[in-house]
């Protein structure tokens, strides 16, 4: 069995929280989004690390207004960072490969040879607020008085940081004609899609055109995270205005982002050539992330949203032997290669978010089925891998390093990235799942739901999907690995096709913008 505990020890940066991964790209780097998500997973298991994550992210929180233009680090007051790298970690100099990445990224994102802190992420700030709120619920409000040092050297408390984060969220809402928390990069060389699906072809319309990143984009899950942040902070700090804003935001999410004809939430809203808002209605997994928010709590017609979403994410378009796909299997041809947030990719991190959401909605047996798939996937791959490639007809590329090719003619996967291993948020997901299985305590605080339709939905979907048990023996793991898809990654051709796709789907002037993980 893969040891998530050992991997956590290897990724722990004492006093600094967690590195993004132990792989080439993210070793020695602290990612805001990854840390906030992993930190929340670890609250009941390793609260000391979760506390370190909070203090580290607070210390890197934006305090200045970065200029618009080349080399901007996109910093804003109250905004949480996306990526931080420094030449030294304590007295240790980072690895040569990490140093190369530091210099490359610093040249684009406003850093120098010694350090880089880049803020091109819209979801990290509400995720950080949720982390602080969840930590205080679980461990007490004393965390709010914990102190840290801001980037300008001044002292502050976690309460100060939380208030600053909520200030950033509300300013973004006030600056949007839709009343949403939107992203629009300040740096022309910055990440175009400033959300967790940050690959260059991740936000695509159903007609195959890319979302317009030259205008603001509202991602659906970001709005739900902001709702949780506003609602939770209003309760924690007794702030009535944030509660009122949360109520208004929920109404906007349900009225503007729900697509009744599809029975799901749109991936988001971008702007068309005329500047008018338009829904991004390709079938993506993003809407299922809303299940693990407070959006449906106390909603009299919650089943109108929850039931079709659950049927879709647990249906054949998304469900695989190792978790849920990022994009529906039926839309695999929207992008002409295996993009790493597309129909071929299953991320344990996202699958666990759906597990948490199902458990939150009291669909506990179904949640466990997805959890079993997640654990089986990392065990069969022999690592807490960042993501797995899964073909539309089902076979999984467990041999993600392409080291054990048994076929003389393996099928090529035209991908831009080899998954990192171990990935911090896969490690934290595996640990949280195992803790849940062992202790049977809820994954998070949730209201009691007495709706009969939830039990009926849980039973109906369980009857419609193959039942999967978590592997318990080496023989089961070996058998799954032997049944793997015979694939090999062709990264050179994948990256070429990525560049060509951006020309075809958007325009040649945008083709040179790299994906973060392509560097």
C-alpha positions as CSV (number, residue, x, y, z in Angstrom):
1,X,0.0,0.0,0.0
2,X,1.1,3.6,-0.7
3,X,2.0,5.4,2.5
4,X,0.3,8.8,2.5
5,X,1.8,9.4,6.0
6,X,5.4,9.0,4.7
7,X,4.6,11.3,1.8
8,X,3.2,13.9,4.1
9,X,6.4,13.9,6.1
10,X,8.4,14.4,2.9
11,X,6.2,17.3,1.8
12,X,6.1,19.0,5.1
13,X,8.1,22.2,5.2
14,X,8.5,22.7,9.0
15,X,7.2,26.1,10.0
16,X,6.1,26.8,6.4
17,X,3.3,24.3,5.8
18,X,3.5,22.2,2.7
19,X,5.3,22.0,-0.6
20,X,3.1,21.5,-3.7
21,X,4.7,18.2,-4.5
22,X,7.8,16.1,-4.4
23,X,8.1,16.1,-8.2
24,X,10.3,18.3,-10.5
25,X,7.9,21.1,-11.1
26,X,6.5,21.9,-7.6
27,X,9.3,20.7,-5.2
28,X,10.4,23.5,-2.9
29,X,7.4,25.7,-4.0
30,X,4.5,26.7,-1.8
31,X,1.2,27.1,-3.6
32,X,-1.6,29.0,-2.0
33,X,-4.5,27.0,-3.5
34,X,-2.9,23.6,-2.9
35,X,-1.9,24.5,0.6
36,X,-5.4,25.8,1.5
37,X,-7.1,22.7,0.2
38,X,-4.6,20.3,1.8
39,X,-4.6,22.2,5.0
40,X,-8.4,21.9,5.3
41,X,-8.1,18.1,4.7
42,X,-5.5,17.9,7.5
43,X,-7.4,19.8,10.3
44,X,-8.6,16.6,12.0
45,X,-5.4,14.6,11.3
46,X,-2.5,17.0,11.5
47,X,-3.8,20.3,13.0
48,X,-0.3,21.5,13.6
49,X,0.4,21.5,9.9
50,X,-2.9,23.1,9.1
51,X,-2.0,25.9,11.5
52,X,1.4,26.3,9.8
53,X,-0.4,26.6,6.5
54,X,-2.7,29.3,7.8
55,X,0.2,31.4,9.2
56,X,2.4,30.9,6.1
57,X,-0.4,32.0,3.7
58,X,-1.2,34.9,5.9
59,X,2.4,36.0,5.8
60,X,2.4,35.9,2.0
61,X,-1.0,37.8,1.7
62,X,-0.9,40.7,-0.7
63,X,-0.5,44.2,0.8
64,X,0.3,46.3,-2.3
65,X,-1.5,47.1,-5.5
66,X,0.7,45.7,-8.3
67,X,0.8,47.6,-11.6
68,X,-0.8,46.3,-14.8
69,X,1.6,45.2,-17.5
70,X,4.6,42.9,-18.1
71,X,6.4,41.5,-15.1
72,X,3.6,42.3,-12.7
73,X,3.2,39.8,-9.9
74,X,-0.5,40.7,-9.8
75,X,-0.5,41.4,-6.1
76,X,-3.5,43.1,-4.5
77,X,-4.2,44.0,-0.9
78,X,-5.9,41.1,0.9
79,X,-5.3,38.7,-2.0
80,X,-3.7,35.3,-1.2
81,X,-0.8,34.2,-3.4
82,X,-0.7,31.6,-6.0
83,X,2.9,30.5,-6.0
84,X,5.9,31.2,-3.8
85,X,9.5,30.2,-4.4
86,X,12.7,31.2,-2.7
87,X,16.3,30.4,-3.4
88,X,16.9,29.2,0.2
89,X,14.6,27.2,2.5
90,X,16.1,28.0,5.9
91,X,19.8,27.3,5.3
92,X,19.2,24.9,2.4
93,X,19.6,26.0,-1.2
94,X,16.8,24.6,-3.4
95,X,17.5,21.9,-6.0
96,X,19.1,22.9,-9.3
97,X,15.9,22.1,-11.2
98,X,13.9,24.3,-8.8
99,X,16.4,27.1,-9.2
100,X,15.9,27.0,-12.9
101,X,12.2,27.3,-12.5
102,X,12.6,30.2,-10.0
103,X,14.6,32.2,-12.5
104,X,12.3,31.4,-15.4
105,X,9.1,32.4,-13.6
106,X,10.7,35.4,-11.9
107,X,11.5,36.8,-15.3
108,X,7.8,36.7,-16.2
109,X,6.1,37.3,-12.9
110,X,8.0,40.0,-11.1
111,X,10.4,38.1,-8.9
112,X,14.2,38.1,-8.7
113,X,17.0,35.6,-8.4
114,X,16.3,35.2,-4.7
115,X,12.5,34.9,-4.5
116,X,9.1,35.0,-6.3
117,X,5.6,35.5,-5.0
118,X,3.0,35.5,-7.7
119,X,-0.7,36.2,-7.1
120,X,-2.4,34.9,-10.3
121,X,-5.2,33.0,-8.6
122,X,-8.8,34.0,-7.8
123,X,-9.9,31.1,-5.7
124,X,-7.0,31.0,-3.2
125,X,-8.4,33.9,-1.2
126,X,-11.9,32.4,-0.5
127,X,-10.3,29.0,0.1
128,X,-8.0,30.5,2.6
129,X,-10.9,32.2,4.4
130,X,-12.8,28.8,4.5
131,X,-9.6,27.2,5.9
132,X,-9.4,29.7,8.8
133,X,-13.2,29.4,9.5
134,X,-13.1,25.6,9.5
135,X,-10.0,25.5,11.7
136,X,-11.7,27.8,14.2
137,X,-14.8,25.6,14.2
138,X,-12.7,22.5,14.9
139,X,-10.0,23.9,17.1
140,X,-11.4,27.0,18.7
141,X,-11.3,30.8,18.1
142,X,-7.9,31.3,19.6
143,X,-6.4,30.9,16.2
144,X,-7.7,34.3,15.3
145,X,-5.3,35.9,17.8
146,X,-2.3,34.0,16.5
147,X,0.3,36.4,15.2
148,X,2.5,36.6,12.1
149,X,4.6,39.1,10.2
150,X,3.3,40.7,7.0
151,X,5.4,41.1,3.9
152,X,6.2,44.7,4.9
153,X,7.5,43.6,8.3
154,X,4.6,44.8,10.3
155,X,2.9,42.4,12.9
156,X,-0.7,41.2,12.4
157,X,-3.1,38.5,13.6
158,X,-5.0,35.9,11.7
159,X,-8.1,37.9,12.4
160,X,-6.5,40.8,10.5
161,X,-5.7,38.5,7.6
162,X,-9.2,37.1,7.5
163,X,-10.7,40.6,7.5
164,X,-8.3,41.6,4.7
165,X,-9.3,38.5,2.6
166,X,-13.0,39.3,3.0
167,X,-12.2,42.9,2.0
168,X,-10.6,41.6,-1.2
169,X,-13.6,39.4,-1.9
170,X,-16.2,42.2,-1.4
171,X,-14.1,44.6,-3.5
172,X,-14.1,42.1,-6.4
173,X,-17.8,41.7,-6.1
174,X,-18.4,45.4,-6.1
175,X,-16.1,45.8,-9.2
176,X,-18.1,43.3,-11.2
177,X,-21.1,44.2,-13.2
178,X,-22.4,40.7,-12.4
179,X,-21.7,41.0,-8.7
180,X,-19.4,38.0,-8.9
181,X,-15.8,37.3,-7.9
182,X,-14.1,37.3,-11.3
183,X,-10.6,37.0,-12.6
184,X,-8.7,38.9,-15.3
185,X,-4.9,38.8,-15.3
186,X,-2.9,42.0,-14.9
187,X,0.2,40.6,-16.5
188,X,0.0,39.6,-20.2
189,X,2.4,36.7,-19.4
190,X,0.4,35.7,-16.4
191,X,-1.8,32.6,-16.1
192,X,-4.8,33.2,-18.3
193,X,-7.3,31.0,-16.4
194,X,-6.6,31.9,-12.8
195,X,-8.4,29.0,-11.2
196,X,-7.5,25.4,-10.3
197,X,-8.2,24.3,-13.9
198,X,-5.4,26.6,-15.1
199,X,-4.4,24.9,-18.3
200,X,-4.7,26.9,-21.5
201,X,-7.6,24.8,-22.9
202,X,-9.5,24.2,-19.7
203,X,-12.3,26.8,-20.1
204,X,-13.8,25.9,-23.5
205,X,-17.3,26.5,-24.8
206,X,-19.5,23.7,-26.1
207,X,-18.7,24.8,-29.7
208,X,-15.0,24.3,-29.1
209,X,-14.0,28.0,-28.7
210,X,-11.9,29.0,-25.7
211,X,-13.4,31.3,-23.1
212,X,-12.3,34.9,-23.5
213,X,-9.6,35.5,-21.0
214,X,-9.2,39.1,-22.2
215,X,-12.3,40.0,-20.2
216,X,-13.4,39.1,-16.7
217,X,-14.5,35.4,-16.1
218,X,-16.6,34.2,-13.2
219,X,-15.9,30.6,-12.4
220,X,-18.8,28.8,-10.7
221,X,-16.9,27.1,-7.9
222,X,-15.2,30.4,-6.9
223,X,-18.6,32.0,-6.3
224,X,-19.6,29.1,-4.0
225,X,-16.3,29.4,-2.1
226,X,-16.9,33.1,-1.8
227,X,-20.4,32.4,-0.4
228,X,-18.9,30.1,2.2
229,X,-16.3,32.7,3.1
230,X,-18.8,35.5,3.5
231,X,-21.3,33.3,5.5
232,X,-18.7,31.7,7.7
233,X,-16.8,34.9,8.4
234,X,-20.1,36.7,9.2
235,X,-20.8,34.1,11.9
236,X,-17.3,33.9,13.2
237,X,-16.8,37.7,13.5
238,X,-20.4,38.7,13.9
239,X,-20.5,40.8,10.7
240,X,-24.1,41.3,9.4
241,X,-23.1,42.9,6.1
242,X,-21.2,39.9,5.0
243,X,-24.3,37.7,5.7
244,X,-26.4,40.0,3.5
245,X,-23.8,39.8,0.8
246,X,-23.7,36.0,1.1
247,X,-27.5,35.9,0.6
248,X,-27.3,38.0,-2.5
249,X,-24.5,36.0,-3.9
250,X,-26.3,32.8,-3.4
251,X,-29.3,34.2,-5.3
252,X,-27.0,35.2,-8.2
253,X,-25.4,31.8,-8.4
254,X,-28.7,30.0,-8.5
255,X,-30.3,32.4,-11.0
256,X,-27.4,33.1,-13.4
257,X,-25.2,30.0,-13.3
258,X,-27.7,27.1,-13.2
259,X,-28.4,25.6,-16.7
260,X,-31.9,23.9,-16.3
261,X,-31.7,22.2,-19.7
262,X,-28.5,20.4,-18.8
263,X,-29.4,19.8,-15.1
264,X,-26.1,21.3,-13.9
265,X,-24.3,24.5,-13.2
266,X,-22.3,26.1,-16.0
267,X,-18.6,26.1,-15.7
268,X,-18.7,29.9,-15.5
269,X,-19.5,33.1,-17.4
270,X,-17.2,34.9,-19.8
271,X,-17.8,37.8,-22.2
272,X,-18.5,37.4,-25.9
273,X,-17.0,39.6,-28.7
274,X,-19.7,42.2,-28.0
275,X,-18.9,42.2,-24.3
276,X,-22.1,40.6,-23.2
277,X,-21.9,37.8,-20.6
278,X,-22.4,34.2,-21.8
279,X,-22.5,30.9,-20.0
280,X,-19.7,28.4,-20.5
281,X,-21.9,25.3,-21.0
282,X,-19.4,22.5,-21.9
283,X,-20.0,19.6,-19.5
284,X,-17.3,19.9,-16.8
285,X,-16.9,18.6,-13.3
286,X,-16.7,22.1,-11.7
287,X,-20.4,22.3,-10.7
288,X,-20.0,19.2,-8.6
289,X,-17.6,21.1,-6.4
290,X,-20.6,23.1,-5.1
291,X,-21.8,20.0,-3.3
292,X,-19.1,20.6,-0.8
293,X,-20.2,24.1,0.1
294,X,-23.0,25.6,2.2
295,X,-24.9,26.8,-0.9
296,X,-27.7,24.3,-0.5
297,X,-28.0,24.3,3.2
298,X,-31.5,25.3,4.3
299,X,-32.7,25.6,0.7
300,X,-36.2,24.3,0.4
301,X,-35.7,23.1,-3.2
302,X,-32.1,21.8,-2.7
303,X,-33.1,18.6,-4.4
304,X,-33.8,20.4,-7.7
305,X,-30.1,21.2,-7.9
306,X,-28.4,18.4,-5.9
307,X,-30.1,15.4,-7.5
308,X,-29.4,16.1,-11.2
309,X,-25.8,17.2,-10.4
310,X,-25.1,13.9,-8.5
311,X,-26.7,11.8,-11.2
312,X,-24.5,13.5,-13.7
313,X,-21.1,13.3,-11.9
314,X,-21.8,9.7,-10.8
315,X,-23.0,8.7,-14.3
316,X,-21.0,7.2,-17.2
317,X,-19.9,10.5,-18.6
318,X,-17.8,11.2,-15.5
319,X,-17.3,8.2,-13.3
320,X,-14.3,5.9,-13.8
321,X,-12.5,3.2,-11.8
322,X,-10.3,5.8,-10.2
323,X,-12.6,8.8,-9.7
324,X,-14.3,11.5,-11.7
325,X,-13.2,13.0,-15.0
326,X,-12.5,16.8,-15.3
327,X,-14.6,17.0,-18.5
328,X,-17.4,14.7,-19.7
329,X,-16.3,11.6,-21.7
330,X,-18.9,12.6,-24.3
331,X,-17.0,15.8,-25.0
332,X,-13.6,14.4,-25.4
333,X,-13.4,15.8,-28.9
334,X,-13.7,19.4,-27.8
335,X,-9.9,19.6,-27.5
336,X,-7.8,17.6,-29.9
337,X,-5.3,16.2,-27.5
338,X,-5.3,14.9,-23.9
339,X,-5.3,18.2,-22.0
340,X,-4.7,17.8,-18.3
341,X,-8.0,19.2,-17.2
342,X,-10.0,17.4,-19.9
343,X,-11.9,14.3,-20.5
344,X,-8.9,12.0,-20.1
345,X,-7.8,13.3,-16.6
346,X,-9.0,12.2,-13.2
347,X,-7.6,14.2,-10.3
348,X,-7.8,12.6,-6.8
349,X,-8.0,16.1,-5.3
350,X,-11.2,16.8,-7.3
351,X,-12.6,13.4,-6.7
352,X,-12.1,13.9,-2.9
353,X,-13.9,17.3,-3.2
354,X,-16.8,15.4,-4.7
355,X,-16.6,12.7,-1.9
356,X,-16.8,15.5,0.7
357,X,-19.7,17.0,-1.2
358,X,-21.6,13.7,-1.3
359,X,-21.0,13.2,2.3
360,X,-22.1,16.7,3.1
361,X,-25.4,16.1,1.2
362,X,-25.9,12.9,3.3
363,X,-25.2,10.6,0.3
364,X,-22.7,8.7,2.5
365,X,-22.7,5.3,0.8
366,X,-22.1,6.9,-2.6
367,X,-19.4,9.1,-1.1
368,X,-17.6,5.9,0.1
369,X,-17.8,4.4,-3.4
370,X,-15.9,7.4,-4.9
371,X,-13.5,7.3,-2.0
372,X,-12.7,3.6,-2.7
373,X,-12.0,4.5,-6.3
374,X,-9.6,7.2,-5.3
375,X,-7.6,5.0,-2.9
376,X,-7.5,2.2,-5.4
377,X,-6.2,4.5,-8.0
378,X,-3.3,5.8,-6.0
379,X,-2.5,2.3,-4.8
380,X,-2.5,0.8,-8.3
381,X,-0.4,3.6,-9.5
382,X,2.0,3.0,-6.6
383,X,2.0,6.7,-5.7
384,X,0.0,9.6,-4.5
385,X,-0.1,10.9,-8.0
386,X,-1.3,14.4,-9.1
387,X,-3.7,13.0,-11.7
388,X,-4.2,9.9,-13.8
389,X,-5.0,9.6,-17.5
390,X,-8.1,7.5,-18.2
391,X,-9.2,6.8,-21.7
392,X,-12.8,7.4,-22.7
393,X,-13.4,3.6,-22.8
394,X,-12.0,3.1,-19.3
395,X,-8.4,1.8,-19.2
396,X,-6.2,3.7,-16.8
397,X,-2.6,4.7,-17.3
398,X,-1.3,3.5,-13.9
399,X,2.2,3.4,-15.3
400,X,2.3,7.2,-15.3
401,X,6.1,7.2,-15.6
402,X,6.0,5.0,-18.7
403,X,8.6,2.7,-17.2
404,X,6.9,-0.6,-17.5
405,X,5.5,-0.8,-21.1
406,X,4.5,-4.4,-21.8
407,X,3.2,-3.9,-25.3
408,X,5.3,-3.5,-28.4
409,X,2.9,-0.8,-29.7
410,X,1.5,1.2,-26.8
411,X,-1.2,3.8,-27.5
412,X,0.2,7.4,-27.3
413,X,-1.3,9.9,-25.0
414,X,-0.7,13.4,-26.5
415,X,-0.5,15.2,-23.1
416,X,1.4,18.3,-22.1
417,X,2.3,17.1,-18.6
418,X,3.5,14.1,-16.7
419,X,1.7,14.0,-13.3
420,X,3.7,15.1,-10.3
421,X,4.2,12.5,-7.5
422,X,3.6,12.8,-4.6
423,X,1.2,15.7,-4.8
424,X,0.3,17.4,-1.6
425,X,-3.5,17.5,-2.1
426,X,-3.6,13.9,-3.2
427,X,-1.7,13.0,0.0
428,X,-4.1,15.0,2.2
429,X,-7.1,13.5,0.4
430,X,-5.9,10.0,1.0
431,X,-5.2,10.7,4.6
432,X,-8.5,12.3,5.2
433,X,-10.3,9.4,3.5
434,X,-8.5,6.8,5.7
435,X,-9.3,8.8,8.8
436,X,-13.0,9.0,7.8
437,X,-13.1,5.2,7.2
438,X,-11.3,4.4,10.5
439,X,-13.3,6.8,12.7
440,X,-16.6,7.2,10.9
441,X,-16.7,10.9,12.0
442,X,-18.1,13.4,9.6
443,X,-15.7,14.9,7.1
444,X,-16.9,18.3,8.2
445,X,-19.5,20.1,10.3
446,X,-22.8,19.9,8.4
447,X,-26.5,20.5,9.2
448,X,-28.8,17.6,9.7
449,X,-30.8,16.7,6.6
450,X,-34.0,14.7,7.1
451,X,-35.1,14.7,3.4
452,X,-36.2,11.3,2.3
453,X,-35.2,12.0,-1.3
454,X,-31.5,11.9,-0.2
455,X,-31.7,8.2,0.9
456,X,-33.7,7.4,-2.2
457,X,-31.1,9.1,-4.4
458,X,-28.2,7.4,-2.6
459,X,-29.8,4.0,-3.2
460,X,-30.8,4.6,-6.8
461,X,-27.4,5.7,-7.9
462,X,-25.7,2.9,-6.0
463,X,-27.9,0.4,-7.9
464,X,-26.8,1.9,-11.2
465,X,-23.0,1.9,-10.9
466,X,-20.5,-0.9,-10.4
467,X,-19.8,-1.5,-6.7
468,X,-16.1,-1.1,-5.9
469,X,-14.4,-2.1,-2.6
470,X,-11.1,-0.6,-1.5
471,X,-8.2,-2.9,-2.1
472,X,-6.9,-4.6,1.0
473,X,-4.3,-6.9,-0.4
474,X,-1.2,-6.7,-2.6
475,X,-2.8,-9.2,-4.9
476,X,-5.7,-6.9,-5.6
477,X,-3.4,-4.0,-6.3
478,X,-1.2,-6.1,-8.6
479,X,-4.2,-7.3,-10.5
480,X,-5.5,-3.8,-11.1
481,X,-2.0,-2.7,-12.3
482,X,-1.8,-5.7,-14.7
483,X,-5.1,-4.6,-16.2
484,X,-3.8,-1.1,-16.9
485,X,-4.1,0.6,-20.3
486,X,-0.9,0.3,-22.4
487,X,-0.2,3.9,-22.9
488,X,2.9,6.1,-23.3
489,X,3.1,9.8,-23.0
490,X,4.2,11.8,-26.1
491,X,4.9,15.1,-24.4
492,X,6.6,16.8,-27.4
493,X,3.6,16.2,-29.7
494,X,1.2,17.0,-26.9
495,X,2.8,20.4,-26.3
496,X,2.8,21.1,-30.1
497,X,-0.9,20.2,-30.3
498,X,-1.6,22.4,-27.3
499,X,0.0,25.4,-29.1
500,X,-1.9,24.5,-32.3
501,X,-5.2,24.2,-30.5
502,X,-4.8,27.7,-29.1
503,X,-4.4,29.0,-32.6
504,X,-7.4,27.1,-33.9
505,X,-9.6,27.7,-30.8
506,X,-8.7,31.3,-30.1
507,X,-6.2,33.0,-32.3
508,X,-2.5,33.0,-33.2
509,X,-1.7,36.1,-31.1
510,X,-2.5,34.1,-27.9
511,X,-0.8,30.8,-28.8
512,X,2.6,31.6,-27.1
513,X,1.1,31.8,-23.6
514,X,2.4,28.8,-21.7
515,X,0.6,26.7,-19.2
516,X,2.0,26.8,-15.7
517,X,2.8,23.1,-15.7
518,X,4.3,23.3,-19.2
519,X,7.4,25.2,-17.9
